[in-house]
Amino acid sequence: MESLPVEVIGNILSRLGPARDVLIASATCRKWREAWRNHLYALSFNSNDWPGYHDLTMCGLEILITQTIFQTRGLQCLSIVMDDVGEFSVAPVIAWLMYTRDTLRELFYNIRTTTNINILEKCGRQKLEFVALAHNAITGVEPSFQKFPSLRSLSLCHVSISVLDLSLLLTACPKLECLALSNPDIAISDAPATMELRSSSLKDIYVEAINFDKFILEADRLEYLHLKDCIFELFELIGKGTLTILKIDDVSVLHLDIGDNIENLEVVDVSHFTIMWPKFCHMISRSSKLRRLRLWGVVFDDEDDIVDLKTISACFPQLSHLSLSYDLRDGVLHYGSQGSSHFKNVVVLELGWTVISDLFLDWVAGLLERCPGLKKLVIYGVVSGTKTLEECHILANFTSSIVQLMRKYMHVEVQFEYE
């Protein structure tokens, strides 16, 4: 240990995580204290790491954090997650930001203050590459003065911001590649409620718990789009065909438009979503590079809609991972098995049910026959806490039948996931 360079010790201390652990480790010897002062690059204060944070007064906690930060000289990553301990005074928080902003690359900021602090004003025009803000308000964005020339990732969770300020904020981040909006409090001034965002650099966007009449996203380089727990009348993506991953989870949208140029789509993951299957299938049918398709808990807008497996096989010849949940309503199975199409490249098959029946086994057997190159089968099921004797009998018979069926496919790994 004595021959370790002090820079390596600083690297070790930076990987410990919680500030309290780093402080204890730095007391090892003089060399480790030097590493703490001059070569520590990451420091984290999280109220969940140590119950003692809740026992301190707010004044005592502010002094503790201030003294700890001020002993360092080159922090690149600062994480302060203290939203459940009370409200901090403005002065010490500003002092932490001002002291570290010249070297800081990553900032995780989730604290409540007596008065809102303009993070953009304190940290703009610096070297920040990753910013995650929570329970904060962003107002009065001025792109000409509050630029983030190096910022590549921005996460806003429970942040209050207007549509205009959010749009201006993207303008102030010319290199932004990843954007996450989770439960934002977005001020709406006009009706219908419309959000329009533009970014020439954005590659990855995650949107959660947003309700708008219209959401229009213009991003020429977008590769990853994930919508979760949202309600829209219209969602429109305007791009140049770079989208490779599309995820939709528990979203209500009347009109979904992801553009005409979607030849590069490789992953489509749709769950708990109401769709008009023919229209959705037509929209993604030109994605010949599709490798993963997941349709889980999908509700069909038209009861007569049937997912034609033959069409899926023909449109997506490179499909290697197929996930379908069994849905039988009024005696109609929405995943039609007519024809003799095969999924020659599918190596992983995920199948699930919400209400088990004898027909599910026949459905599994039919899909196994269509996947000659299958290597892994995963079966998902829902098992309630209390089972009737009849339900136990059905589950037991199903398990026995699966075991017997899989004897024909000894080369396939079988896995069960119950919830």
DRENGUDO-707832 format. One line per 2 residues: number of its first residue (from 1); their letters; for each residue x, y, z of C-alpha. Coordinates in Angstrom, 2 decimals. Layout:
<atoms>
NUM	A	X/Y/Z ~ ...
</atoms>
This chain:
<atoms>
1	ME	0.00/0.00/0.00 ~ 2.90/2.36/0.74
3	SL	4.10/2.18/-2.87 ~ 0.71/3.14/-4.33
5	PV	0.86/6.53/-6.12 ~ -1.23/9.16/-4.39
7	EV	-3.27/9.60/-7.60 ~ -4.31/5.92/-7.44
9	IG	-5.41/6.38/-3.82 ~ -7.50/9.34/-4.92
11	NI	-9.11/7.10/-7.53 ~ -9.88/4.47/-4.88
13	LS	-11.45/7.05/-2.54 ~ -13.52/8.46/-5.40
15	RL	-15.09/5.04/-6.02 ~ -16.24/4.47/-2.44
17	GP	-19.43/6.45/-2.94 ~ -20.89/7.89/0.29
19	AR	-18.99/10.91/1.66 ~ -18.92/9.42/5.16
21	DV	-17.08/6.32/3.93 ~ -14.60/8.49/2.04
23	LI	-13.92/10.59/5.16 ~ -13.30/7.50/7.29
25	AS	-10.98/5.97/4.69 ~ -9.04/9.22/4.27
27	AT	-8.04/9.06/7.95 ~ -5.87/6.02/7.24
29	CR	-2.62/7.98/7.06 ~ -1.04/11.21/5.86
31	KW	-0.76/9.96/2.28 ~ -4.47/9.11/2.14
33	RE	-5.35/12.53/3.56 ~ -3.26/14.11/0.79
35	AW	-5.15/12.03/-1.78 ~ -8.42/13.24/-0.23
37	RN	-7.43/16.88/-0.55 ~ -5.78/16.90/-3.96
39	HL	-6.92/13.86/-5.96 ~ -10.50/13.12/-4.93
41	YA	-12.78/13.59/-7.97 ~ -16.17/12.23/-6.77
43	LS	-18.18/12.93/-3.62 ~ -21.73/11.92/-2.73
45	FN	-24.06/13.13/0.05 ~ -27.22/11.02/0.16
47	SN	-29.64/11.04/3.08 ~ -30.27/7.31/2.54
49	DW	-26.60/6.40/3.04 ~ -26.43/7.24/6.74
51	PG	-29.29/7.73/9.25 ~ -27.15/10.25/11.15
53	YH	-27.98/12.89/8.54 ~ -31.54/13.00/9.88
55	DL	-30.34/13.48/13.47 ~ -28.38/16.66/12.69
57	TM	-29.88/20.12/12.75 ~ -30.07/21.88/9.40
59	CG	-27.33/24.26/10.50 ~ -25.13/21.36/11.60
61	LE	-25.74/19.50/8.32 ~ -24.89/22.59/6.27
63	IL	-21.62/23.05/8.18 ~ -20.72/19.36/7.78
65	IT	-21.23/19.39/4.00 ~ -19.47/22.75/3.62
67	QT	-16.39/21.64/5.57 ~ -16.21/18.37/3.64
69	IF	-16.47/19.95/0.18 ~ -14.05/22.77/1.02
71	QT	-11.33/20.27/1.92 ~ -11.25/19.03/-1.68
73	RG	-9.56/20.83/-4.57 ~ -10.64/19.19/-7.82
75	LQ	-14.10/17.60/-7.61 ~ -15.42/16.48/-10.97
77	CL	-18.57/14.71/-9.74 ~ -20.76/16.07/-6.94
79	SI	-23.97/14.38/-5.82 ~ -26.19/15.98/-3.17
81	VM	-29.46/14.11/-2.66 ~ -31.04/15.48/0.53
83	DD	-34.63/16.26/-0.39 ~ -36.12/14.51/2.66
85	VG	-34.15/16.15/5.50 ~ -35.63/19.67/5.32
87	EF	-34.88/22.98/3.63 ~ -31.31/24.24/3.31
89	SV	-30.33/27.89/3.51 ~ -29.49/29.44/0.16
91	AP	-26.04/30.80/1.07 ~ -24.21/27.49/1.79
93	VI	-25.71/25.77/-1.26 ~ -24.53/28.60/-3.52
95	AW	-21.11/28.35/-1.87 ~ -20.90/24.61/-2.72
97	LM	-21.77/25.28/-6.37 ~ -19.44/28.25/-6.74
99	YT	-16.52/26.43/-5.09 ~ -16.72/23.38/-7.35
101	RD	-18.04/24.75/-10.65 ~ -14.63/25.32/-12.29
103	TL	-13.76/21.60/-12.20 ~ -17.20/19.95/-12.03
105	RE	-18.19/17.57/-14.85 ~ -21.23/15.89/-13.25
107	LF	-23.82/17.36/-10.88 ~ -26.65/15.45/-9.15
109	YN	-28.76/18.07/-7.37 ~ -31.82/17.08/-5.34
111	IR	-32.23/19.35/-2.32 ~ -34.87/21.76/-1.14
113	TT	-33.88/25.34/-0.29 ~ -35.73/28.16/1.47
115	TN	-35.59/30.13/-1.80 ~ -35.18/28.67/-5.26
117	IN	-31.64/28.77/-6.66 ~ -31.05/29.41/-10.33
119	IL	-28.76/26.51/-11.16 ~ -28.29/27.71/-14.73
121	EK	-26.94/31.03/-13.52 ~ -24.49/29.42/-11.08
123	CG	-23.24/26.63/-13.32 ~ -23.61/27.99/-16.85
125	RQ	-20.65/28.37/-19.21 ~ -18.70/25.76/-17.25
127	KL	-17.38/22.24/-17.99 ~ -20.50/20.34/-16.92
129	EF	-21.23/17.27/-19.06 ~ -23.99/15.62/-16.97
131	VA	-26.68/17.39/-14.91 ~ -29.53/15.74/-12.97
133	LA	-31.92/18.14/-11.24 ~ -34.87/17.25/-9.03
135	HN	-37.41/19.29/-7.05 ~ -36.14/22.55/-8.48
137	AI	-37.54/25.37/-10.58 ~ -36.03/26.69/-13.80
139	TG	-37.14/30.16/-14.89 ~ -35.98/32.88/-17.22
141	VE	-33.64/30.90/-19.45 ~ -31.34/33.13/-21.52
143	PS	-29.46/30.98/-24.09 ~ -27.12/33.83/-25.00
145	FQ	-25.81/34.05/-21.42 ~ -26.58/30.70/-19.78
147	KF	-24.94/28.34/-22.23 ~ -23.81/24.82/-21.38
149	PS	-21.22/24.26/-24.12 ~ -20.13/20.80/-22.88
151	LR	-23.41/19.37/-21.53 ~ -24.24/15.96/-23.03
153	SL	-26.85/14.61/-20.60 ~ -29.69/16.41/-18.80
155	SL	-32.21/14.86/-16.42 ~ -35.13/16.84/-15.00
157	CH	-37.29/15.11/-12.35 ~ -40.17/16.93/-10.62
159	VS	-38.77/20.18/-12.00 ~ -40.97/23.20/-12.56
161	IS	-40.39/24.80/-15.97 ~ -42.39/26.43/-18.74
163	VL	-42.58/25.11/-22.29 ~ -40.71/28.18/-23.53
165	DL	-37.91/27.83/-20.97 ~ -37.53/24.14/-21.75
167	SL	-37.22/24.92/-25.44 ~ -34.68/27.68/-24.73
169	LL	-32.75/25.35/-22.43 ~ -32.26/22.88/-25.29
171	TA	-31.00/25.76/-27.41 ~ -28.46/26.56/-24.67
173	CP	-27.07/23.01/-24.86 ~ -25.61/22.61/-28.36
175	KL	-24.00/19.21/-27.59 ~ -26.90/17.65/-25.65
177	EC	-27.34/13.97/-26.53 ~ -29.50/12.55/-23.70
179	LA	-32.62/14.16/-22.21 ~ -34.84/12.70/-19.47
181	LS	-38.10/14.39/-18.43 ~ -39.78/12.69/-15.48
183	NP	-42.90/14.09/-13.81 ~ -42.11/17.70/-14.73
185	DI	-44.38/20.54/-13.66 ~ -44.73/22.31/-16.98
187	AI	-46.59/25.60/-17.12 ~ -49.13/25.86/-19.94
189	SD	-50.22/29.27/-21.19 ~ -52.24/28.41/-24.29
191	AP	-54.94/25.95/-25.26 ~ -54.62/23.41/-26.74
193	AT	-51.60/22.45/-24.67 ~ -48.72/22.05/-27.10
195	ME	-45.06/21.24/-26.53 ~ -42.57/21.68/-29.34
197	LR	-38.94/20.73/-28.75 ~ -36.09/21.00/-31.24
199	SS	-32.53/19.75/-30.97 ~ -30.00/19.02/-33.69
201	SL	-27.77/16.98/-31.33 ~ -30.28/14.90/-29.30
203	KD	-29.86/11.12/-29.60 ~ -31.74/9.77/-26.58
205	IY	-34.97/11.00/-24.95 ~ -36.99/9.56/-22.06
207	VE	-40.38/11.12/-21.31 ~ -42.43/10.07/-18.26
209	AI	-45.73/11.32/-16.81 ~ -46.40/14.17/-19.23
211	NF	-49.91/15.10/-20.43 ~ -50.24/17.31/-23.50
213	DK	-52.63/17.71/-26.37 ~ -49.71/17.87/-28.81
215	FI	-46.09/16.88/-28.38 ~ -43.92/17.62/-31.40
217	LE	-40.28/16.59/-31.25 ~ -37.86/17.63/-33.97
219	AD	-34.58/15.77/-33.60 ~ -32.64/14.83/-36.73
221	RL	-30.20/12.49/-34.91 ~ -32.57/10.77/-32.46
223	EY	-31.79/7.08/-31.93 ~ -33.69/6.17/-28.73
225	LH	-37.27/7.19/-27.88 ~ -38.97/6.02/-24.67
227	LK	-42.46/7.19/-23.66 ~ -43.90/6.10/-20.31
229	DC	-47.12/6.93/-18.42 ~ -48.04/9.75/-20.82
231	IF	-51.27/11.04/-22.34 ~ -51.24/12.75/-25.74
233	EL	-53.73/13.45/-28.47 ~ -50.86/13.73/-30.92
235	FE	-47.22/12.70/-30.67 ~ -45.10/13.49/-33.71
237	LI	-41.42/12.81/-34.28 ~ -39.70/14.75/-37.04
239	GK	-36.30/13.32/-37.91 ~ -34.06/11.91/-40.60
241	GT	-34.56/8.19/-40.03 ~ -31.93/7.61/-37.34
243	LT	-34.35/6.07/-34.78 ~ -33.18/2.58/-33.72
245	IL	-35.08/1.94/-30.45 ~ -38.77/2.70/-29.79
247	KI	-40.29/1.97/-26.36 ~ -43.88/2.75/-25.40
249	DD	-45.09/1.85/-21.90 ~ -48.55/2.66/-20.53
251	VS	-49.19/5.52/-22.94 ~ -52.48/6.89/-24.25
253	VL	-52.15/8.58/-27.64 ~ -54.74/9.04/-30.38
255	HL	-52.30/9.81/-33.18 ~ -48.74/8.49/-33.15
257	DI	-46.39/9.56/-35.93 ~ -42.71/8.60/-35.81
259	GD	-42.01/9.57/-39.40 ~ -41.66/7.73/-42.68
261	NI	-37.92/7.05/-42.53 ~ -37.74/4.27/-39.94
263	EN	-35.64/1.75/-41.86 ~ -33.04/1.76/-39.06
265	LE	-35.40/0.60/-36.28 ~ -33.88/-2.36/-34.44
267	VV	-36.02/-2.56/-31.27 ~ -39.78/-2.01/-30.83
269	DV	-41.03/-2.52/-27.26 ~ -44.73/-1.83/-26.69
271	SH	-46.50/-2.58/-23.40 ~ -49.82/-1.61/-21.80
273	FT	-50.75/0.38/-24.87 ~ -53.96/0.67/-26.87
275	IM	-53.22/0.43/-30.59 ~ -54.93/-0.02/-33.91
277	WP	-52.74/-2.92/-35.02 ~ -53.02/-2.59/-38.84
279	KF	-52.01/1.08/-38.67 ~ -49.17/0.44/-36.21
281	CH	-47.92/-2.55/-38.19 ~ -47.92/-0.51/-41.38
283	MI	-45.95/2.22/-39.63 ~ -43.10/-0.12/-38.61
285	SR	-43.36/-2.61/-41.50 ~ -40.48/-0.99/-43.40
287	SS	-38.09/-1.66/-40.52 ~ -36.35/-4.64/-42.12
289	KL	-33.47/-4.38/-39.60 ~ -35.75/-5.05/-36.62
291	RR	-34.10/-7.48/-34.17 ~ -36.38/-7.27/-31.11
293	LR	-40.18/-7.01/-31.06 ~ -42.16/-6.93/-27.81
295	LW	-45.95/-6.65/-27.65 ~ -46.94/-7.00/-24.01
297	GV	-50.32/-6.26/-22.46 ~ -51.40/-4.56/-25.67
299	VF	-55.06/-3.59/-25.95 ~ -56.42/-3.57/-29.48
301	DD	-58.58/-0.65/-30.52 ~ -60.62/-2.92/-32.74
303	ED	-61.73/-6.24/-31.25 ~ -61.32/-7.84/-34.68
305	DI	-57.64/-6.86/-34.91 ~ -55.32/-9.86/-35.15
307	VD	-51.54/-9.73/-35.06 ~ -50.66/-11.64/-38.20
309	LK	-47.51/-13.62/-37.39 ~ -47.02/-14.32/-41.07
311	TI	-46.76/-10.59/-41.76 ~ -44.31/-10.14/-38.87
313	SA	-42.15/-12.95/-40.21 ~ -42.12/-11.47/-43.70
315	CF	-41.49/-7.83/-42.65 ~ -38.81/-8.53/-40.06
317	PQ	-36.51/-11.26/-41.40 ~ -33.70/-10.39/-38.94
319	LS	-35.91/-10.75/-35.85 ~ -33.97/-12.57/-33.12
321	HL	-35.96/-11.75/-29.97 ~ -39.77/-12.04/-29.94
323	SL	-41.96/-11.30/-26.89 ~ -45.75/-11.78/-26.92
325	SY	-48.32/-11.90/-24.14 ~ -51.28/-14.23/-24.60
327	DL	-54.58/-12.40/-24.90 ~ -57.83/-14.28/-25.35
329	RD	-60.99/-12.19/-25.35 ~ -64.43/-13.42/-26.22
331	GV	-62.84/-16.58/-27.60 ~ -60.66/-14.62/-30.06
333	LH	-56.89/-14.96/-29.90 ~ -55.30/-11.73/-31.08
335	YG	-52.08/-13.38/-32.26 ~ -53.12/-15.37/-35.29
337	SQ	-51.18/-18.55/-36.07 ~ -52.58/-19.16/-39.54
339	GS	-50.19/-20.09/-42.32 ~ -46.81/-21.78/-42.19
341	SH	-44.47/-18.83/-41.63 ~ -41.28/-19.37/-39.63
343	FK	-39.03/-17.13/-37.55 ~ -35.73/-18.59/-38.67
345	NV	-33.51/-16.16/-36.75 ~ -35.44/-16.01/-33.46
347	VV	-33.22/-17.34/-30.67 ~ -35.11/-15.94/-27.64
349	LE	-38.88/-16.31/-27.27 ~ -40.76/-14.70/-24.36
351	LG	-44.40/-15.68/-23.85 ~ -46.76/-14.70/-21.06
353	WT	-50.30/-14.88/-19.78 ~ -52.56/-12.94/-17.41
355	VI	-55.27/-15.62/-17.17 ~ -54.02/-19.13/-17.80
357	SD	-56.05/-21.58/-19.88 ~ -55.56/-24.85/-21.73
359	LF	-55.34/-22.93/-25.00 ~ -52.16/-21.19/-23.83
361	LD	-50.23/-24.47/-24.08 ~ -51.39/-25.00/-27.68
363	WV	-50.31/-21.43/-28.48 ~ -46.85/-22.05/-26.99
365	AG	-46.47/-25.28/-28.95 ~ -47.47/-23.55/-32.19
367	LL	-44.89/-20.79/-31.71 ~ -42.14/-23.28/-30.84
369	ER	-42.69/-25.00/-34.17 ~ -42.19/-21.68/-35.96
371	CP	-38.78/-21.01/-34.34 ~ -36.36/-23.74/-35.56
373	GL	-33.28/-21.90/-34.26 ~ -34.66/-21.17/-30.79
375	KK	-32.18/-21.32/-27.90 ~ -34.17/-19.90/-24.98
377	LV	-37.85/-19.86/-23.98 ~ -39.05/-17.64/-21.12
379	IY	-42.61/-18.04/-19.85 ~ -44.12/-15.25/-17.74
381	GV	-47.21/-15.73/-15.64 ~ -49.33/-14.10/-12.96
383	VS	-49.97/-16.16/-9.85 ~ -52.33/-14.71/-7.25
385	GT	-51.66/-15.12/-3.55 ~ -54.74/-17.26/-2.92
387	KT	-55.51/-20.10/-5.32 ~ -58.65/-22.21/-5.55
389	LE	-58.28/-25.95/-5.90 ~ -59.28/-25.72/-9.55
391	EC	-56.65/-23.01/-10.23 ~ -53.97/-25.11/-8.55
393	HI	-55.01/-28.05/-10.70 ~ -54.78/-25.96/-13.91
395	LA	-51.33/-24.64/-12.96 ~ -50.08/-28.13/-12.09
397	NF	-51.35/-29.56/-15.37 ~ -49.82/-26.67/-17.28
399	TS	-46.40/-27.22/-15.67 ~ -46.53/-30.95/-16.41
401	SI	-47.58/-30.28/-20.00 ~ -44.75/-27.79/-20.53
403	VQ	-42.22/-30.34/-19.23 ~ -43.61/-32.94/-21.62
405	LM	-43.65/-30.48/-24.53 ~ -40.07/-29.35/-23.99
407	RK	-38.79/-32.93/-24.24 ~ -39.14/-32.38/-27.99
409	YM	-36.84/-29.36/-27.71 ~ -34.00/-30.56/-25.47
411	HV	-31.65/-27.95/-26.95 ~ -33.86/-25.07/-25.73
413	EV	-33.27/-23.50/-22.31 ~ -36.56/-22.97/-20.44
415	QF	-37.12/-20.33/-17.77 ~ -40.23/-19.45/-15.77
417	EY	-40.95/-15.99/-14.33 ~ -43.98/-15.64/-12.08
419	E	-45.31/-12.49/-10.41
</atoms>
